[in-house]
């Protein structure tokens, strides 16, 4: 995580990326296993999903827990910081819905 000139830019730089915000929104509904996330976000490659999860973990937005089972089980969950930024992402989601409605209206 790197500080930018403006706090808004810092926030956007942390959550931008291929479906990072979507991953956070899904994890806000509860812990998820890797395969659950892949099913919830089908338009992302496994390589990119892994990369985004590692970056979110490095930025302290999610935790990765490995269970000592056979086969190994891994679960992801939001950290306190991830929970704290969730309302802002939810607001951005609502804003996106407003813009999508406007785009649909313009097409008709």
N, C-alpha and C positions, 0 to 999 in steps of 0.2 A: 504494500500500500504506500502510495507516495502522495504527499501533500501538494496541492495545486495552488495557483494564485487565488482562486475563488473556491469557497467550500462547496458550491454547487458542482463545479468541475471535479473536485475530489470525489464527491458522491458518485457522479456519473462514471468517472474513470474506474471506480471499484466495481460497480454493478453492470457496466457495459460488457458485452461479450455474447457469444452465441448461447442464448437462453439462460444466462445467469439469473436474471430477474424471475424467469419462469420457474427455475429450480427452487429459488427462495420461496416463491408463492406456493408451490406444491409442498415444500417442507413445512410451511406454516400450518398445514393441515395435519401434520404428524410425521413421525419418523418414516423414512422410506428406504427400501433396499435399492441397490443399483438397478436391478431389472425392472422394478416398479417405475423408477424415474425414466428409464428408456421407453417403457410402454406409454407413459404419460406424455412424453415429448418425442414423438416418432420421427420428426424431421431433423434430428441431430445424429451424427455418426457416433459410434461408440468411442472412437478416438477423441472426438471433440467433447463428448460428455465427460470423459475421464479428465481431460485438460481443464474444463470449467470447474469440475468438482475439486480438483487439486488447488486451483486458484482461489476458489471460495473458502477452502479450508485454510490456505496460507493467509488470507485476509481476515481470518477469525470470524467468518460469517456462518460456517457450518462446522460440525464435528463429524468425524468418521470413526465409527466404533467397529472393531473386528472382534467377533465372538469365536472362541476357541472350540469350534465344532468341526465335524467332518460331514459334508464339505463345509469349508469356512463360510461364515455369514458376515456380511458387512452392512451396517445401517448408517444412514446419514440423518442428522438432525440439526436444527438451527441452534446457534449459540445465543447467548443473551443479546449480543450485538445484532445478530441476524433477526431476532424477534423485534428489536428496537427499530430497525429500518423497514420492517414489513409494512407498517401503515403507509409509509411514503410510496412504496412500490404499489400498494393497493390503490392509492390515489392516482398513480401514473396509469395503472390498468384502466381505471374508470375514465381517465382522460382519453386514453386510446379508444375506448368504446365510443365516446362522443365523436371523436374524429372519424372513426370508421362509419358511423351513422351518417355523418355529413358527406363522406365520400360516396356512400351508397345512394344518398339522395341526389347528389350531383350527377351520378351515372344515369339516373332515370329521367 
